[in-house]
Amino acid sequence: MAKRSVIARANKKPKFTTRIVRRCFRCGRKRGYLRDFKLCRICFRELASTGKIPGITKSSW
């Protein structure tokens, strides 16, 4: 979990557009971020495996 101050800093509009830090809205993690879902890979996997993200199923082959 990221600190509140770090999350608040990421929510502020940066001086330059290249400085945008996208964070998971659930835990605040910045690495492994999936833009389509606004989640990190860990939160995405947890929610997808419990069936809380509609249209996502665990692949098996």
Secondary structure as UniProt FT lines:
FT   HELIX           4..11
FT   HELIX           17..19
FT   TURN            25..27
FT   STRAND          33..34
FT   TURN            35..38
FT   STRAND          39..40
FT   HELIX           41..50
FT   TURN            54..55
//
